[in-house]
Amino acid sequence: MESFLITTAGEKSTNLHTWALFIGGISALIALLLSTLLILQHLRAYNNPAEQKWIVGVLFMVPVYASESVLSLWYPRFSMECDILRNCYEAFALYSFGNYLVACLGGEDRTIEYLKSQSSKELNAPLLNQNKKNVVGHPFPLNLIIRPWDLGQEFYRVSKFGIVQYMILKAFCAFLALVLQLCGIYGDGEFKWYYGYPYITIVLNFSQMWALYCLVQFYAVTHEELQSIRPLAKFISFKAIVFATWWQGVAIAIICSSSFLAGAQPNGQKFQSGLQDFLICIEQRPIYLSFLQNHTG
């Protein structure tokens, strides 16, 4: 009787994986084809390299995420390697997005000049210091530990470093996770003190929040100058694919490691990584449509 129940559970798990692979594969394939066409359109009309090279770098996230997620869903034993490649490209895409905004402002020198010119103007930005026009303040409790940033070269340098630090840490932690996995002490999705996963997750979470905060600050100061490229729509669409998918993975890990689901999930860790890969496959189509709306024209 026990062997029959195990066999039945295994068959249900196999059917669930087959359907997830079929539905996720179709969604990822549609997103892959459409995003490739959009990239080719940019390359065919490559008349503004300073901006378009960074746009293409960001747009490549859709085919990278889709292909890596399908491969990981198809061959779960490669999920760790696919996750590392996905994380590394995610870090590069964030760097590309920051450079795209700078390119739209005319490059680094013109961006710094624009920031300096803003120090003498009354800006309608909630994060700017209310008492001084030439500095960018911070909300509570950051204002207790971080001094205001001077508009100009200092603000640009700090904002850029906030993005670059996430790119460096993301890539470093991806390879560190691989090393820990080979040593058998990574524990993907396991929130236990003797595994490396919870510590890497905490570090990346703070790093990502800081990068997002720096992007918000940069947008608050430059949004008027960037109105022609609809910066808010681009920012939201990019944030959805980078930050939301990261927090989605953490949420899945927390839920799957909770006491009421710890023994209910089939195949344990495979179910957790497979669920994340399946959701990413499904999410690529709406993300592509958002990119199509905000990165054309």
C-alpha positions in Angstrom: 0.0 0.0 0.0 2.8 2.4 0.9 4.6 1.7 -2.4 1.4 2.3 -4.3 1.0 5.7 -2.7 4.6 6.6 -3.4 4.1 5.5 -7.1 0.9 7.6 -7.4 2.6 10.7 -5.9 5.5 10.3 -8.3 3.1 10.0 -11.3 1.2 13.2 -10.2 4.5 15.0 -9.7 5.6 14.0 -13.2 2.3 15.1 -14.8 2.6 18.4 -12.9 6.1 19.0 -14.2 5.1 18.1 -17.8 2.2 20.6 -17.8 4.4 23.3 -16.2 7.1 22.7 -18.8 4.5 22.8 -21.6 2.8 26.0 -20.5 6.0 27.7 -19.4 7.8 26.7 -22.5 5.1 28.2 -24.8 5.0 31.5 -22.9 8.8 31.7 -22.9 9.0 30.9 -26.6 6.5 33.7 -27.5 8.4 36.2 -25.3 11.7 35.0 -26.8 10.6 35.4 -30.4 8.9 38.8 -29.9 11.8 40.3 -27.8 14.3 39.1 -30.4 12.3 40.9 -33.1 12.3 44.1 -31.0 16.1 43.8 -30.5 16.6 43.3 -34.2 14.5 46.5 -34.9 16.8 48.5 -32.7 19.9 47.0 -34.4 18.4 47.7 -37.8 17.7 51.4 -36.9 21.0 51.8 -35.0 21.2 55.6 -35.4 21.8 56.5 -31.8 24.5 54.1 -30.5 25.1 56.0 -27.2 21.6 55.2 -26.0 20.6 52.1 -28.1 23.5 49.9 -27.0 22.2 50.2 -23.4 18.6 49.7 -24.5 19.6 46.4 -26.3 21.5 45.4 -23.1 18.3 45.8 -21.1 16.0 44.2 -23.7 18.2 41.1 -23.7 16.9 40.3 -20.2 13.7 38.8 -21.7 15.4 36.2 -23.9 18.0 35.5 -21.2 15.4 35.0 -18.5 13.1 33.0 -20.7 15.7 30.6 -22.1 17.5 30.1 -18.7 14.2 29.4 -16.9 13.0 26.9 -19.5 16.3 25.1 -19.4 16.2 25.0 -15.7 12.6 23.8 -15.7 13.4 21.1 -18.3 16.6 19.9 -16.6 16.3 20.7 -12.8 19.9 19.5 -12.3 21.1 22.6 -14.1 19.0 25.0 -12.1 22.0 26.2 -10.0 24.1 27.0 -13.1 21.1 28.7 -14.8 20.5 30.8 -11.7 24.1 32.0 -11.7 24.0 33.0 -15.4 20.6 34.7 -14.8 22.0 36.6 -11.8 25.1 37.8 -13.6 23.1 39.1 -16.5 20.6 40.7 -14.2 23.5 42.7 -12.6 24.7 43.8 -16.0 21.2 44.8 -17.0 20.9 47.1 -14.0 24.2 48.7 -14.9 23.0 49.1 -18.5 19.7 50.8 -17.3 21.7 53.3 -15.2 24.0 54.1 -18.2 21.0 54.4 -20.5 19.6 57.2 -18.3 22.9 58.9 -18.2 23.2 58.6 -22.0 19.7 60.2 -22.4 21.1 63.1 -20.4 24.0 63.5 -22.8 26.7 61.5 -21.1 28.5 61.8 -17.8 29.9 65.3 -18.2 26.6 66.8 -19.2 24.8 64.9 -16.5 27.1 66.3 -13.8 26.6 69.8 -15.3 22.8 69.3 -15.3 22.9 68.2 -11.6 25.0 71.3 -10.7 22.5 73.5 -12.5 19.7 72.0 -10.5 21.3 73.0 -7.2 20.2 76.6 -7.9 16.6 75.8 -8.8 13.5 75.0 -6.7 12.9 71.3 -7.5 9.6 69.5 -7.1 11.2 66.2 -5.7 10.0 64.7 -2.4 13.5 63.4 -1.5 15.2 66.7 -1.9 16.2 68.6 1.3 13.5 71.2 2.1 15.9 73.7 3.6 18.8 73.6 1.2 18.4 73.7 -2.6 21.9 72.3 -3.4 21.6 69.0 -1.5 19.6 65.8 -1.7 18.3 64.7 1.7 17.2 61.3 2.9 14.0 60.1 4.6 13.9 58.8 8.1 15.8 56.8 9.4 18.5 57.1 6.7 18.9 60.8 7.5 20.2 59.8 10.9 23.2 57.9 9.5 23.8 59.4 6.0 24.5 63.1 5.4 22.8 64.9 2.5 24.4 64.5 -0.9 25.6 67.6 -2.7 24.0 68.0 -6.1 26.6 67.7 -8.8 29.6 65.4 -9.0 29.1 63.9 -5.5 25.5 63.0 -6.1 26.3 61.4 -9.5 29.3 59.5 -8.0 27.2 58.1 -5.1 24.3 57.2 -7.3 26.5 55.4 -9.8 28.4 53.5 -7.1 25.0 52.5 -5.6 24.2 50.7 -8.9 27.7 49.4 -9.5 28.0 47.8 -6.1 25.0 45.7 -6.7 26.4 44.5 -10.0 29.7 43.5 -8.4 28.0 41.9 -5.3 25.5 40.1 -7.4 28.1 38.5 -9.7 30.4 37.7 -6.7 27.6 36.1 -4.7 26.5 34.0 -7.7 29.9 32.4 -8.0 30.2 32.1 -4.2 26.9 30.2 -4.2 28.4 27.8 -6.8 31.4 27.2 -4.6 29.3 26.6 -1.5 27.0 24.3 -3.5 30.0 22.2 -4.6 31.1 22.1 -1.0 27.6 21.0 0.0 27.0 24.0 2.4 24.9 26.3 0.2 21.4 25.0 1.0 19.4 26.8 -1.7 16.2 27.9 -0.1 17.1 26.7 3.3 17.0 29.3 6.1 19.3 27.5 8.4 22.4 29.0 10.1 24.8 26.4 8.9 24.0 27.0 5.2 25.3 29.9 3.1 21.9 30.7 1.4 20.4 32.9 4.2 23.6 35.0 4.6 23.9 35.6 0.8 20.2 36.4 0.6 20.5 39.0 3.4 23.6 40.7 1.8 22.0 40.8 -1.7 18.7 42.1 -0.3 20.4 45.1 1.4 22.5 45.6 -1.7 19.5 45.5 -4.0 17.5 47.9 -1.8 20.4 50.4 -1.8 20.7 50.2 -5.6 16.9 50.7 -5.9 17.1 53.7 -3.5 19.9 55.3 -5.5 17.9 54.8 -8.7 14.9 56.5 -7.1 17.0 59.4 -5.9 18.5 59.8 -9.4 15.0 59.7 -10.9 13.7 62.3 -8.5 16.3 64.8 -9.6 16.4 64.1 -13.3 12.8 63.1 -14.1 11.9 66.5 -15.7 14.9 66.4 -18.0 14.0 62.8 -19.0 10.3 63.3 -19.6 10.8 62.7 -23.4 11.7 59.0 -22.7 8.9 58.4 -20.1 11.4 57.5 -17.3 8.8 56.4 -14.8 7.3 53.8 -17.1 10.7 52.5 -18.0 11.7 52.5 -14.3 8.6 50.5 -13.3 9.0 47.9 -16.1 12.7 47.4 -15.3 12.0 47.2 -11.6 9.4 44.5 -12.2 11.7 42.1 -14.0 14.8 42.6 -11.8 13.6 43.3 -8.2 10.2 41.7 -8.2 11.6 38.4 -9.5 14.3 38.4 -6.9 11.8 39.0 -4.0 9.5 36.5 -5.6 12.2 33.9 -5.3 12.9 34.8 -1.7 9.1 34.6 -0.9 8.8 31.2 -2.5 11.8 30.0 -0.5 10.3 31.3 2.8 6.9 29.7 2.0 8.3 26.4 1.0 10.5 26.2 4.1 7.7 27.0 6.4 6.4 24.3 8.8 3.1 23.7 7.1 4.6 23.2 3.7 7.9 21.6 4.7 6.7 18.1 4.0 3.9 18.7 1.6 5.9 19.7 -1.5 6.8 17.1 -4.0 10.5 16.6 -4.6 11.4 19.3 -2.1 14.0 21.7 -3.6 13.1 20.8 -7.2 9.6 22.0 -6.6 10.8 25.3 -5.2 13.2 26.0 -8.0 10.7 24.7 -10.6 8.0 27.0 -9.3 10.3 30.0 -9.6 11.3 29.0 -13.1 7.7 28.4 -14.2 6.5 31.8 -12.9 9.4 33.6 -14.6 8.4 31.9 -17.9 4.8 33.0 -17.5 5.9 36.6 -16.6 8.0 37.1 -19.6 5.0 37.9 -21.9 3.6 40.8 -19.9 7.2 42.0 -19.2 7.8 42.0 -23.0 4.7 44.0 -23.7 5.8 46.5 -21.1 9.2 46.7 -22.8 7.5 47.0 -26.2 5.6 50.0 -25.0 8.4 51.8 -23.2 11.4 51.1 -25.4 10.2 51.8 -28.9 9.7 55.0 -30.7 
